[in-house]
Amino acid sequence: MLSNEYPSIAERRKLGLYVTYMEVELAERFGEHAARLFLENFGGGELFVPLKATDDHPVSKLVGRDVLEWLITKYGSGAVEVPHGAMSSKNAQAIRIRRLIVNTTLSTVEIAKLTRVSRRTARRTICTMREAGVALPHRPQNPKSKEKFEQ
């Protein structure tokens, strides 16, 4: 049930997750697959961009020389900070939680158990998604303990 697939840009937007500007630009220019490969391999660190594009540069080898030429044009030569990809550990956890929230009607307790987070984290994620305007399915609510005894 828990999916660790790398989510598309459209799915992350649907889940209310931030998509980096660099990834959007790369996807528009070179396709989502190239953007995904680039961020999976270089995300979360600095990348040295050379003065001239060469075929033996790690970016050229991985996603093509045209991506490296675009980086040179866009950012110039030197160190460029590359944002984390969507599946960094914190993002991966948020994606798993949000996928369950959007795609199932499981209770908050069940979501917390399946994703190995606290109930508080699951509740806060649901609240954050509602505040962001994400459409969520109706979740069954357990009656409060006082309500059980009054019946």
C-alpha contacts under 8 A as a table, 3 or more apart, distances in Angstrom:
res1	aa1	res2	aa2	distance
2	L	96	R	6.37
2	L	100	L	7.95
2	L	114	L	7.78
2	L	115	T	7.72
3	S	96	R	6.59
4	N	92	A	7.15
4	N	96	R	7.16
6	Y	86	A	7.01
6	Y	87	M	6.44
7	P	11	E	5.93
7	P	12	R	6.34
7	P	86	A	7.31
8	S	11	E	5.17
8	S	12	R	6.32
8	S	32	E	7.76
9	I	12	R	5.21
9	I	13	R	6.26
9	I	19	V	6.75
9	I	24	V	7.78
9	I	32	E	7.99
10	A	13	R	5.17
10	A	14	K	6.18
11	E	14	K	4.89
11	E	15	L	6.12
12	R	15	L	4.97
12	R	16	G	6.16
12	R	17	L	5.06
12	R	18	Y	7.08
12	R	19	V	7.08
12	R	95	I	7.76
13	R	16	G	4.95
13	R	17	L	5.53
13	R	18	Y	6.92
13	R	19	V	7.20
14	K	17	L	7.57
14	K	134	V	7.09
15	L	95	I	7.58
15	L	98	R	6.07
15	L	99	R	7.11
15	L	102	V	7.38
15	L	129	M	7.62
15	L	134	V	7.00
16	G	129	M	6.39
16	G	132	A	6.76
16	G	134	V	6.58
19	V	23	E	7.00
19	V	24	V	7.15
19	V	86	A	7.96
20	T	23	E	5.34
20	T	24	V	6.46
20	T	83	P	7.16
21	Y	24	V	5.11
21	Y	25	E	6.17
22	M	25	E	5.20
22	M	26	L	6.13
22	M	83	P	7.86
23	E	26	L	5.09
23	E	27	A	5.99
23	E	35	A	5.67
23	E	36	R	7.69
23	E	39	L	7.53
24	V	27	A	5.12
24	V	28	E	6.11
24	V	35	A	7.88
25	E	28	E	5.19
25	E	29	R	6.16
26	L	29	R	5.22
26	L	30	F	5.62
26	L	31	G	6.78
26	L	32	E	7.30
26	L	34	A	7.26
26	L	35	A	5.20
26	L	67	V	7.98
27	A	30	F	5.38
27	A	31	G	4.25
27	A	32	E	4.25
27	A	33	H	7.41
27	A	34	A	6.90
27	A	35	A	5.25
28	E	31	G	5.85
28	E	32	E	7.36
30	F	34	A	6.07
30	F	35	A	7.20
30	F	67	V	7.43
31	G	34	A	5.59
31	G	35	A	6.54
32	E	35	A	5.04
32	E	36	R	6.02
33	H	36	R	5.08
33	H	37	L	6.19
34	A	37	L	5.17
34	A	38	F	6.07
34	A	63	V	5.82
35	A	38	F	5.12
35	A	39	L	6.21
36	R	39	L	5.34
36	R	40	E	5.99
36	R	85	G	7.48
37	L	40	E	5.18
37	L	41	N	6.20
37	L	62	L	7.61
37	L	63	V	7.11
38	F	41	N	5.46
38	F	42	F	5.88
38	F	43	G	7.30
38	F	59	V	7.51
38	F	62	L	7.58
38	F	63	V	6.85
39	L	42	F	5.23
39	L	43	G	4.46
39	L	82	V	7.43
39	L	83	P	7.35
39	L	84	H	6.62
39	L	85	G	4.83
40	E	43	G	5.85
40	E	84	H	7.88
40	E	85	G	5.57
40	E	87	M	7.77
42	F	45	G	6.50
42	F	46	E	7.70
42	F	47	L	6.93
42	F	82	V	6.53
43	G	82	V	5.02
43	G	83	P	5.10
43	G	84	H	4.29
43	G	85	G	5.38
44	G	81	E	7.53
44	G	82	V	5.75
44	G	83	P	5.12
44	G	84	H	4.22
44	G	85	G	7.26
45	G	81	E	5.85
45	G	82	V	5.63
45	G	83	P	7.17
45	G	84	H	7.74
46	E	79	A	5.85
46	E	80	V	5.33
46	E	81	E	4.46
46	E	82	V	5.90
47	L	79	A	5.43
47	L	80	V	5.17
47	L	81	E	6.39
47	L	82	V	6.78
48	F	77	S	7.35
48	F	78	G	5.38
48	F	79	A	4.45
48	F	80	V	6.28
49	V	68	L	7.72
49	V	71	L	7.15
49	V	72	I	6.37
49	V	76	G	7.12
49	V	77	S	4.80
49	V	78	G	5.10
49	V	79	A	6.09
49	V	80	V	6.91
50	P	53	A	6.63
50	P	72	I	7.15
50	P	77	S	5.02
50	P	78	G	6.43
51	L	72	I	7.02
51	L	76	G	7.36
51	L	77	S	5.10
51	L	78	G	7.93
52	K	69	E	7.70
52	K	72	I	7.50
53	A	57	H	7.46
53	A	60	S	7.87
53	A	65	R	6.68
53	A	68	L	6.11
53	A	69	E	5.72
53	A	72	I	7.62
54	T	57	H	5.75
54	T	60	S	7.02
54	T	65	R	7.00
55	D	60	S	5.43
55	D	61	K	6.52
55	D	65	R	6.26
56	D	60	S	6.53
56	D	61	K	6.31
57	H	60	S	5.26
57	H	61	K	6.29
58	P	61	K	5.11
58	P	62	L	6.14
59	V	62	L	5.18
59	V	63	V	5.89
59	V	64	G	6.56
59	V	65	R	7.13
59	V	67	V	7.27
59	V	68	L	5.97
60	S	63	V	5.69
60	S	64	G	4.18
60	S	65	R	4.21
60	S	66	D	7.50
60	S	67	V	7.07
60	S	68	L	5.99
61	K	64	G	5.94
61	K	65	R	7.45
63	V	67	V	6.66
64	G	67	V	5.70
64	G	68	L	6.97
65	R	68	L	5.08
65	R	69	E	6.19
66	D	69	E	5.00
66	D	70	W	6.16
67	V	70	W	5.02
67	V	71	L	6.26
68	L	71	L	5.02
68	L	72	I	6.26
69	E	72	I	5.09
69	E	73	T	6.21
70	W	73	T	5.07
70	W	74	K	5.92
71	L	74	K	5.06
71	L	75	Y	5.63
71	L	76	G	7.01
72	I	75	Y	5.51
72	I	76	G	4.56
72	I	77	S	5.89
73	T	76	G	5.72
75	Y	80	V	7.23
84	H	87	M	7.88
84	H	88	S	6.29
85	G	88	S	5.92
86	A	91	N	5.86
86	A	92	A	6.87
87	M	90	K	7.69
87	M	91	N	5.52
87	M	92	A	4.68
88	S	91	N	5.27
88	S	92	A	5.85
89	S	92	A	5.09
89	S	93	Q	6.32
90	K	93	Q	5.32
90	K	94	A	6.36
91	N	94	A	4.99
91	N	95	I	6.02
92	A	95	I	5.07
92	A	96	R	6.24
93	Q	96	R	5.19
93	Q	97	I	6.28
93	Q	115	T	7.54
94	A	97	I	5.18
94	A	98	R	5.99
95	I	98	R	5.12
95	I	99	R	5.92
96	R	99	R	5.26
96	R	100	L	6.44
96	R	115	T	6.88
97	I	100	L	5.38
97	I	101	I	6.31
97	I	111	I	6.98
97	I	115	T	6.29
97	I	122	A	7.17
97	I	125	T	7.85
98	R	101	I	4.93
98	R	102	V	6.08
98	R	125	T	7.44
98	R	126	I	7.97
99	R	102	V	5.28
99	R	103	N	5.78
100	L	103	N	5.28
100	L	104	T	5.49
100	L	106	L	7.60
100	L	111	I	6.76
101	I	104	T	5.85
101	I	105	T	7.03
101	I	106	L	7.36
101	I	111	I	7.43
101	I	126	I	7.19
101	I	136	L	7.11
101	I	137	P	7.79
102	V	105	T	7.92
102	V	135	A	7.69
102	V	136	L	5.60
102	V	137	P	6.60
103	N	137	P	7.85
104	T	137	P	7.32
105	T	137	P	6.17
105	T	138	H	6.50
105	T	139	R	5.29
105	T	140	P	7.50
106	L	110	E	5.95
106	L	111	I	6.30
106	L	139	R	6.61
106	L	140	P	7.82
107	S	110	E	5.21
107	S	111	I	6.26
107	S	139	R	6.03
107	S	140	P	6.43
107	S	141	Q	7.43
108	T	111	I	5.10
108	T	112	A	6.12
108	T	119	R	6.34
108	T	122	A	6.01
108	T	123	R	6.38
109	V	112	A	5.09
109	V	113	K	6.25
109	V	119	R	5.73
109	V	122	A	7.87
110	E	113	K	5.11
110	E	114	L	6.16
111	I	114	L	5.23
111	I	115	T	6.10
111	I	119	R	7.97
111	I	122	A	6.77
112	A	115	T	5.37
112	A	116	R	5.64
112	A	117	V	4.96
112	A	118	S	5.59
112	A	119	R	5.25
112	A	121	T	7.63
112	A	122	A	5.77
113	K	116	R	5.08
113	K	117	V	6.70
113	K	118	S	7.78
117	V	121	T	6.31
117	V	122	A	7.03
118	S	121	T	5.21
118	S	122	A	6.54
119	R	122	A	5.08
119	R	123	R	6.11
120	R	123	R	5.07
120	R	124	R	6.01
121	T	124	R	5.12
121	T	125	T	6.09
122	A	125	T	5.15
122	A	126	I	6.34
123	R	126	I	5.16
123	R	127	C	6.25
124	R	127	C	5.03
124	R	128	T	6.04
125	T	128	T	5.05
125	T	129	M	6.14
126	I	129	M	5.14
126	I	130	R	6.20
127	C	130	R	5.09
127	C	131	E	6.15
128	T	131	E	5.14
128	T	132	A	6.23
129	M	132	A	5.02
129	M	133	G	6.41
129	M	134	V	5.39
130	R	133	G	5.10
130	R	134	V	5.51
130	R	135	A	7.13
130	R	136	L	7.35
131	E	134	V	7.58
143	P	147	E	6.01
143	P	148	K	6.44
144	K	147	E	5.27
144	K	148	K	6.55
145	S	148	K	5.21
145	S	149	F	6.73
146	K	149	F	5.38
146	K	150	E	6.37
147	E	150	E	5.16
147	E	151	Q	6.59
148	K	151	Q	5.76
